[in-house]
Amino acid sequence: MNSHTVTALLAVSALLVFFAAGCTAATDESKAPAASPADEAYALGVAGYADASYRTAEERFAEAYALYADAGDTEKARTARDAMFRANRTYMEFPFDAAAAEAALRERVPGITDEDIADWLENRAQTIVSENETLYFYDVAGNYLYAHTDEMQKQNVRNLDFDYVARYAWSENRAGAAGPYVNPVHYTGVERLEIPHEALPSSGVIKIWFPLPVETDSQRNVTVTNLSCPDFIVAGPFTTGAIGYVYYEIPAGAVNGDLVLSAEIDFVSYEQIFDDIDPVLVGEYNTTDPEYLLYTKSERNIELTDAVREKAKEIVGNETNPHLQAQMIYRYIIETYPYSHVPHISLDAREPKVAESTHMFETGHGDCGTQSMLFAAFCRSLGIPARATGGYQMLLAETPGAHFWAEYYLPGYGWVPNDVTVAEAADWVVISDEKRSAFKDYYAANLDPARLVIQKNVDAPMDPALLEDAVIFRLVRQYPAIVPDTADYDLDLFWQEGFSISLAVVE
């Protein structure tokens, strides 16, 4: 069966699904109802997406959306709109053709050779194919620098005050402290989402999942007060369980002026010190425990494939102790997978779905979330419960920055943290080998208290569930998810910038 036959069948299948979902049956049941122009446009969008013609698919879905909206079919209009969003999200992070990608490399990396450019673009750069054209990821040049730390150090790209960054890793304050949770830091602050009135739809309901801190072993005494718009809270606030959030449904007609949501938050974050673990004292796993089963299974973005299992076995060799295995995996990721930016929005939107851990395993590219998910996938494949924990860090600067790190569970010790991304930051700057080694050793089984935890694991379930095709970045809820019923533009994508967190330390 050739690709054109598959595309044609997909188009027909899309029409049949639409008719089965809600169209009135024809009087003569032996005949299928005639397809409307809107149905035809939608089917062409489905076929275009399946044929990796994402820009064309977006245009056809947009056409279908307009036709359904004009006909007053709100349900199908919303389906077509969400498909239009998905098609756009699939390719939007890949703005460069080959010539533009080469130009970006030459501008960002002075003196780069033709051979280095060719090797990077042909063998290492992140790409997507749309309409049979290879498109390159927007940070194709920045990722080259992350992969070539000598060049990065020379350019002082990150310009980090590393004495500040390493203030916990190089500190003597934890000597003799009764761990694993020490040196508490009390934070207070405000989370705020502001969407200008002109960006809001004029009708329908605006659904918003608003992130909040969650109680963990290392983040305690969480309080949330003065939540905005209490009359429109449908669920929450939740500050216990797998993820912290409050869910709103706000009628557009109830908003006068800009939409502003805010919450006052307060919590205590503890430094975590696990660097004195005795492998001999690690207990046996209860392999029937629900939490063990949860954190050792394959998930949407922590995927256990045969290839991942084989690589994990190769990494650990004959070692059988789970703590020592996890430490070997930590070192392997630091040495093998340099930090880089990745197309999260595309990976979340793309069909068929590509798990973040698999993307990094296969391409070598990953940021803090992707690195943590691959760490968890390797651990889980060996029967070690592991997860990727998300929220914010105040380590690189006082302003909270979205971040992910990893944890693995050891009976008798609990959830042991590590942060492969922060550890790799030591390679971005010029410091002594001794300090670099000490920094990486610290983040192998310890964690600073400059953290705000939102979710204990990626893909943490929420109630009500996130709308599958309407939100971006389903795996991460560090930012609000914003889903309007009626807007014909991707509000969830464009108003992430309206969210901020301000924190202060309570002395």
C-alpha positions as CSV (number, residue, x, y, z in Angstrom):
1,M,0.0,0.0,0.0
2,N,1.6,3.3,-1.1
3,S,1.5,6.6,0.9
4,H,-1.2,8.1,-1.4
5,T,-3.5,5.2,-0.7
6,V,-3.0,5.5,3.0
7,T,-3.7,9.3,2.8
8,A,-6.9,8.7,0.9
9,L,-8.0,6.1,3.5
10,L,-7.3,8.4,6.3
11,A,-9.4,11.1,4.7
12,V,-12.3,8.8,4.3
13,S,-11.8,7.5,7.9
14,A,-12.0,11.0,9.2
15,L,-15.3,11.7,7.4
16,L,-16.8,8.4,8.8
17,V,-15.7,9.3,12.3
18,F,-17.3,12.7,12.0
19,F,-20.6,11.3,10.7
20,A,-20.7,8.6,13.4
21,A,-20.1,11.2,16.0
22,G,-23.1,13.4,15.3
23,C,-24.3,13.8,11.8
24,T,-27.9,12.9,11.0
25,A,-28.2,9.6,9.1
26,A,-29.5,9.7,5.5
27,T,-33.0,8.5,4.9
28,D,-31.6,5.7,2.7
29,E,-29.3,3.9,5.2
30,S,-27.5,2.2,2.3
31,K,-26.0,5.6,1.3
32,A,-23.6,7.7,3.4
33,P,-24.6,11.3,3.7
34,A,-23.0,13.7,1.4
35,A,-19.9,15.4,2.8
36,S,-20.2,19.1,3.5
37,P,-17.4,21.5,2.4
38,A,-16.5,21.8,6.1
39,D,-16.3,18.0,6.5
40,E,-14.2,17.8,3.3
41,A,-11.8,20.5,4.5
42,Y,-11.4,18.7,7.9
43,A,-10.7,15.4,6.2
44,L,-8.1,17.0,4.0
45,G,-6.5,18.4,7.2
46,V,-6.4,14.9,8.7
47,A,-4.8,13.5,5.6
48,G,-2.3,16.4,5.4
49,Y,-1.3,15.9,9.0
50,A,-0.8,12.1,8.4
51,D,1.3,12.9,5.3
52,A,3.5,15.2,7.4
53,S,2.3,18.3,5.6
54,Y,1.6,20.2,8.8
55,R,1.4,23.7,7.4
56,T,-1.1,22.5,4.8
57,A,-3.0,20.7,7.5
58,E,-3.2,23.8,9.6
59,E,-4.7,25.7,6.6
60,R,-7.3,23.0,6.0
61,F,-8.3,22.8,9.6
62,A,-8.6,26.6,9.7
63,E,-10.9,26.4,6.7
64,A,-13.0,23.7,8.3
65,Y,-13.2,25.7,11.6
66,A,-14.5,28.8,9.8
67,L,-17.1,26.8,7.8
68,Y,-18.4,24.9,10.9
69,A,-18.5,28.2,12.9
70,D,-20.5,29.9,10.1
71,A,-22.9,26.9,10.1
72,G,-23.4,27.2,13.8
73,D,-21.9,23.7,14.5
74,T,-20.0,24.6,17.7
75,E,-18.9,21.1,18.6
76,K,-17.2,20.4,15.3
77,A,-15.9,24.0,15.1
78,R,-14.1,23.4,18.4
79,T,-12.7,20.1,17.2
80,A,-11.4,21.7,14.0
81,R,-10.0,24.6,16.0
82,D,-8.1,22.3,18.3
83,A,-6.8,20.3,15.3
84,M,-5.6,23.6,13.8
85,F,-3.8,24.4,17.0
86,R,-2.2,21.0,17.1
87,A,-0.9,21.2,13.5
88,N,0.6,24.7,14.2
89,R,2.2,23.5,17.4
90,T,3.8,20.5,15.6
91,Y,6.0,22.7,13.4
92,M,6.1,26.1,15.0
93,E,9.4,25.5,16.8
94,F,11.1,24.8,13.5
95,P,11.3,28.1,11.7
96,F,14.6,27.6,9.8
97,D,15.3,26.0,6.4
98,A,18.8,24.8,5.8
99,A,20.2,28.2,4.7
100,A,18.7,30.0,7.7
101,A,20.0,27.3,10.1
102,E,23.5,27.7,8.6
103,A,23.3,31.5,8.9
104,A,22.3,31.1,12.6
105,L,25.3,28.9,13.3
106,R,27.7,31.3,11.5
107,E,26.4,34.2,13.5
108,R,26.4,32.5,16.9
109,V,29.7,30.6,16.5
110,P,32.4,32.8,14.9
111,G,34.9,30.7,13.0
112,I,32.8,27.6,12.8
113,T,33.9,25.5,9.8
114,D,31.9,24.3,6.8
115,E,32.6,20.8,7.9
116,D,31.3,21.4,11.5
117,I,28.2,23.1,10.1
118,A,27.5,20.2,7.7
119,D,28.0,17.6,10.5
120,W,25.7,19.4,12.9
121,L,22.9,20.0,10.4
122,E,23.1,16.5,8.9
123,N,23.7,14.4,11.9
124,R,22.9,16.2,15.2
125,A,20.5,19.1,14.8
126,Q,16.8,18.6,15.7
127,T,14.6,18.7,12.6
128,I,11.1,18.1,11.4
129,V,9.9,17.4,7.9
130,S,6.8,19.3,6.6
131,E,5.7,19.3,3.0
132,N,8.9,17.3,2.2
133,E,11.1,20.2,3.4
134,T,13.5,19.7,6.3
135,L,13.0,22.4,9.0
136,Y,15.4,23.1,11.8
137,F,14.8,23.9,15.5
138,Y,14.9,27.5,16.5
139,D,17.9,27.1,18.8
140,V,20.0,25.1,16.4
141,A,23.0,27.4,17.2
142,G,22.5,27.6,20.9
143,N,22.4,23.8,21.1
144,Y,25.6,23.6,19.2
145,L,27.3,25.6,21.9
146,Y,25.9,23.4,24.7
147,A,27.3,20.4,22.9
148,H,30.7,22.1,22.5
149,T,31.5,23.4,26.0
150,D,35.0,24.7,25.1
151,E,33.4,27.1,22.7
152,M,30.7,27.9,25.3
153,Q,33.2,28.7,28.0
154,K,35.2,30.9,25.6
155,Q,32.1,32.9,24.7
156,N,31.0,33.0,28.4
157,V,27.5,32.4,27.0
158,R,25.7,31.8,30.3
159,N,27.7,34.4,32.3
160,L,26.9,32.7,35.6
161,D,28.1,33.8,39.0
162,F,29.1,30.3,39.8
163,D,30.1,31.0,43.4
164,Y,26.4,32.0,43.9
165,V,25.2,29.0,42.0
166,A,27.3,26.7,44.1
167,R,26.5,28.3,47.4
168,Y,24.9,25.0,48.6
169,A,27.1,22.5,46.9
170,W,30.3,24.1,48.3
171,S,28.9,25.0,51.7
172,E,30.2,23.6,54.9
173,N,26.9,24.3,56.8
174,R,25.6,20.7,56.3
175,A,28.5,19.1,58.1
176,G,27.1,17.2,61.1
177,A,23.5,18.1,60.3
178,A,20.9,15.5,61.0
179,G,19.6,14.7,57.5
180,P,18.1,14.1,55.2
181,Y,16.1,17.3,55.4
182,V,18.1,20.2,56.8
183,N,18.6,24.0,56.5
184,P,15.0,25.0,55.9
185,V,14.2,28.2,54.0
186,H,10.9,29.9,54.5
187,Y,9.4,31.5,51.3
188,T,6.4,33.7,50.8
189,G,5.2,35.2,47.6
190,V,2.5,35.8,45.0
191,E,1.6,33.9,41.8
192,R,-0.2,36.1,39.3
193,L,-1.8,35.6,35.8
194,E,-2.8,38.6,33.8
195,I,-4.5,38.4,30.4
196,P,-5.4,41.7,28.8
197,H,-9.0,42.3,28.0
198,E,-8.4,42.5,24.3
199,A,-7.0,39.0,24.3
200,L,-10.0,37.4,25.9
201,P,-12.9,35.9,24.0
202,S,-16.2,37.8,24.1
203,S,-18.3,34.7,24.9
204,G,-18.1,31.2,26.3
205,V,-16.3,29.9,29.3
206,I,-12.5,30.2,30.0
207,K,-11.1,27.2,31.7
208,I,-7.9,27.7,33.7
209,W,-5.7,25.3,35.6
210,F,-3.6,27.5,37.9
211,P,-0.5,25.9,39.5
212,L,0.1,25.9,43.2
213,P,2.9,24.5,45.5
214,V,2.4,20.9,46.7
215,E,3.3,19.3,50.0
216,T,6.3,16.9,49.7
217,D,8.9,15.5,52.1
218,S,11.2,18.5,51.3
219,Q,8.5,21.1,50.9
220,R,6.3,21.6,53.9
221,N,3.8,23.9,55.6
222,V,2.3,24.9,52.3
223,T,-0.5,27.5,52.5
224,V,-2.4,29.2,49.8
225,T,-4.5,32.3,50.6
226,N,-6.4,35.1,48.9
227,L,-7.2,33.2,45.7
228,S,-8.8,35.5,43.2
229,C,-12.3,34.9,41.8
230,P,-13.4,32.3,44.4
231,D,-16.9,32.2,42.9
232,F,-15.5,30.6,39.8
233,I,-13.4,27.9,41.5
234,V,-14.7,24.5,40.3
235,A,-12.0,22.2,41.9
236,G,-9.4,22.8,44.5
237,P,-7.2,24.4,45.7
238,F,-5.1,21.2,45.9
239,T,-1.8,21.3,47.8
240,T,-1.5,17.6,48.5
241,G,-1.2,14.6,46.2
242,A,0.7,14.4,43.0
243,I,0.3,18.0,41.8
244,G,-0.8,21.4,43.2
245,Y,-3.4,23.5,41.4
246,V,-6.8,25.2,41.4
247,Y,-9.2,24.9,38.6
248,Y,-11.4,27.8,37.4
249,E,-14.3,28.0,34.9
250,I,-14.9,31.8,34.3
251,P,-17.7,33.0,32.0
252,A,-16.2,35.5,29.5
253,G,-19.1,37.8,30.2
254,A,-18.1,38.0,33.9
255,V,-14.8,39.6,33.2
256,N,-14.7,43.3,33.3
257,G,-11.3,44.6,32.0
258,D,-8.2,42.5,32.2
259,L,-8.5,39.0,33.7
260,V,-6.3,38.8,36.8
261,L,-5.9,35.7,38.9
262,S,-3.5,35.6,41.9
263,A,-2.7,33.5,44.9
264,E,-0.6,34.2,48.0
265,I,1.7,31.3,48.7
266,D,3.8,30.3,51.7
267,F,6.0,27.2,52.2
268,V,9.2,25.9,53.8
269,S,11.8,24.2,51.5
270,Y,14.5,22.0,53.0
271,E,17.9,21.1,51.7
272,Q,18.1,17.3,51.0
273,I,21.2,15.5,52.0
274,F,21.5,11.8,51.0
275,D,25.2,11.6,50.2
276,D,25.9,9.2,53.1
277,I,23.7,6.4,51.8
278,D,25.1,2.9,52.7
279,P,24.3,0.6,49.8
280,V,24.3,-2.4,52.2
281,L,21.4,-0.8,54.2
282,V,19.1,-0.3,51.2
283,G,16.0,-2.5,51.8
284,E,14.0,-4.7,49.5
285,Y,11.2,-3.2,47.4
286,N,7.6,-4.2,47.9
287,T,6.9,-4.9,44.3
288,T,3.1,-5.1,44.9
289,D,2.9,-1.7,46.5
290,P,0.7,0.7,44.3
291,E,3.4,3.4,44.4
292,Y,6.1,1.0,43.3
293,L,3.9,-0.1,40.4
294,L,3.2,3.5,39.5
295,Y,6.8,4.6,39.4
296,T,8.2,1.6,37.6
297,K,5.8,1.5,34.7
298,S,5.9,3.2,31.3
299,E,4.1,6.5,31.0
300,R,3.3,9.0,28.3
301,N,6.6,10.8,28.6
302,I,8.7,8.3,30.6
303,E,8.7,5.4,28.1
304,L,10.2,2.0,28.7
305,T,11.2,0.5,25.4
306,D,13.3,-2.6,24.7
307,A,16.2,-0.3,23.6
308,V,16.0,1.7,26.9
309,R,16.0,-1.5,28.9
310,E,19.1,-2.8,27.0
311,K,21.0,0.4,27.4
312,A,20.2,0.6,31.1
313,K,21.6,-2.9,31.6
314,E,24.7,-1.9,29.6
315,I,25.2,1.2,31.8
316,V,25.1,-0.7,35.1
317,G,26.8,-3.9,34.0
318,N,26.9,-6.5,36.8
319,E,25.9,-4.0,39.5
320,T,22.7,-5.0,41.3
321,N,22.4,-2.5,44.1
322,P,19.7,0.1,43.2
323,H,21.5,3.0,44.7
324,L,24.7,2.3,42.9
325,Q,22.8,1.6,39.7
326,A,21.0,5.0,39.9
327,Q,24.4,6.7,40.6
328,M,25.8,5.1,37.5
329,I,22.9,6.3,35.4
330,Y,23.3,9.8,36.8
331,R,27.0,9.8,35.7
332,Y,26.1,8.3,32.3
333,I,23.6,11.1,31.5
334,I,26.0,13.8,32.5
335,E,28.7,12.4,30.4
336,T,26.6,11.4,27.4
337,Y,23.8,13.8,27.0
338,P,24.7,17.5,27.1
339,Y,22.0,19.9,28.0
340,S,20.1,21.4,25.1
341,H,16.8,23.0,24.3
342,V,14.1,20.8,22.8
343,P,10.8,21.3,21.0
344,H,8.5,20.5,23.9
345,I,5.4,21.9,22.2
346,S,6.0,19.9,19.1
347,L,6.7,16.7,21.0
348,D,3.5,17.1,23.0
349,A,1.4,17.8,20.0
350,R,2.9,15.4,17.5
351,E,1.0,12.3,16.4
352,P,2.1,9.6,16.6
353,K,3.2,10.7,20.1
354,V,7.0,10.9,20.8
355,A,7.8,10.5,24.5
356,E,10.2,13.0,25.9
357,S,12.5,10.4,27.3
358,T,12.5,8.6,23.9
359,H,13.3,11.8,22.1
360,M,16.4,12.3,24.2
361,F,17.4,8.7,24.0
362,E,17.2,8.7,20.2
363,T,18.5,12.2,19.4
364,G,20.8,13.0,22.2
365,H,18.9,16.3,22.9
366,G,17.3,17.2,26.2
367,D,16.8,19.9,28.7
368,C,16.1,19.6,32.5
369,G,12.8,17.9,32.0
370,T,13.9,15.6,29.2
371,Q,17.1,14.6,31.0
372,S,15.1,13.9,34.2
373,M,12.6,11.8,32.3
374,L,15.3,9.7,30.6
375,F,17.0,9.2,34.0
376,A,13.6,8.0,35.3
377,A,13.1,5.7,32.3
378,F,16.5,4.1,32.8
379,C,15.8,3.6,36.5
380,R,12.3,2.2,36.0
381,S,13.5,-0.2,33.4
382,L,15.7,-1.8,36.1
383,G,12.9,-1.9,38.7
384,I,14.0,1.3,40.5
385,P,11.0,3.6,41.2
386,A,11.9,7.0,39.8
387,R,10.2,10.2,38.7
388,A,10.8,13.6,37.2
389,T,9.8,16.4,39.7
390,G,8.8,19.8,38.4
391,G,8.4,23.3,39.6
392,Y,10.8,26.3,39.9
393,Q,14.4,26.9,41.0
394,M,15.8,30.0,42.6
395,L,19.4,28.7,42.4
396,L,20.7,30.5,39.3
397,A,19.0,33.8,40.2
398,E,16.6,35.0,42.8
399,T,13.8,35.2,40.2
400,P,12.1,31.7,40.0
401,G,12.9,29.8,36.8
402,A,10.9,26.8,35.6
403,H,12.8,23.6,36.2
404,F,12.7,19.8,36.5
405,W,14.9,17.4,38.4
406,A,14.8,13.7,39.2
407,E,14.2,11.4,42.2
408,Y,14.6,7.7,42.8
409,Y,13.2,5.7,45.7
410,L,15.3,3.5,48.1
411,P,13.7,1.4,50.8
412,G,14.9,2.6,54.2
413,Y,16.0,6.0,52.8
414,G,13.0,7.5,50.8
415,W,13.1,9.6,47.7
416,V,16.6,10.5,46.8
417,P,17.0,13.6,44.6
418,N,19.5,14.5,41.9
419,D,19.7,17.2,39.3
420,V,21.7,16.3,36.2
421,T,21.0,19.6,34.5
422,V,22.4,21.8,37.3
423,A,25.3,19.4,37.6
424,E,26.1,20.0,33.9
425,A,26.1,23.7,34.5
426,A,29.6,23.3,35.9
427,D,30.8,22.5,32.4
428,W,29.5,25.8,31.1
429,V,32.0,28.0,33.0
430,V,35.7,28.1,33.8
431,I,36.3,26.6,37.2
432,S,38.9,24.2,38.7
433,D,38.4,20.5,38.1
434,E,38.3,20.0,41.9
435,K,35.3,22.4,42.2
436,R,33.6,21.0,39.2
437,S,33.9,17.5,40.6
438,A,32.6,18.5,44.0
439,F,29.6,20.3,42.4
440,K,28.6,17.3,40.4
441,D,29.1,15.0,43.4
442,Y,26.7,17.1,45.4
443,Y,23.9,17.0,42.9
444,A,24.2,13.2,42.5
445,A,22.2,12.6,45.7
446,N,21.5,16.0,47.3
447,L,19.4,19.0,46.4
448,D,19.5,22.7,47.4
449,P,16.4,24.2,49.1
450,A,16.1,26.9,46.4
451,R,13.1,25.1,45.0
452,L,9.3,25.4,44.6
453,V,7.7,22.1,43.8
454,I,4.5,22.1,41.7
455,Q,4.3,18.5,40.6
456,K,5.9,15.3,41.9
457,N,6.0,13.7,38.4
458,V,5.4,14.6,34.8
459,D,2.0,13.7,33.4
460,A,0.6,14.0,36.9
461,P,-3.2,13.5,36.6
462,M,-5.5,16.4,37.2
463,D,-9.2,16.6,38.0
464,P,-10.9,17.6,35.8
465,A,-8.5,16.2,33.2
466,L,-6.7,18.5,30.9
467,L,-8.4,18.8,27.6
468,E,-6.3,16.6,25.3
469,D,-6.1,18.7,22.2
470,A,-6.7,22.2,23.6
471,V,-3.7,22.7,26.0
472,I,0.0,22.9,25.3
473,F,2.6,21.1,27.3
474,R,0.3,18.5,29.0
475,L,3.2,16.9,30.8
476,V,4.1,20.2,32.7
477,R,1.9,22.5,34.7
478,Q,4.4,25.0,35.9
479,Y,2.4,27.5,34.0
480,P,-1.4,27.9,33.9
481,A,-3.3,26.0,31.2
482,I,-5.9,28.3,29.6
483,V,-8.6,26.8,27.5
484,P,-11.4,29.1,26.2
485,D,-14.5,27.6,24.6
486,T,-14.7,30.1,21.7
487,A,-11.4,31.8,20.9
488,D,-10.1,31.1,17.4
489,Y,-6.5,31.9,18.5
490,D,-4.2,29.8,20.7
491,L,-4.7,31.7,24.0
492,D,-3.0,28.9,26.0
493,L,0.2,29.3,23.8
494,F,0.4,33.1,23.7
495,W,-0.4,34.1,27.2
496,Q,2.0,32.0,29.2
497,E,4.0,35.2,29.4
498,G,1.3,36.7,31.5
499,F,2.2,34.4,34.4
500,S,4.7,35.3,37.1
501,I,5.9,34.2,40.5
502,S,7.5,36.6,43.0
503,L,9.1,35.1,46.1
504,A,10.9,36.4,49.2
505,V,12.7,34.7,52.0
506,V,11.2,35.1,55.4
507,E,14.1,35.7,57.8
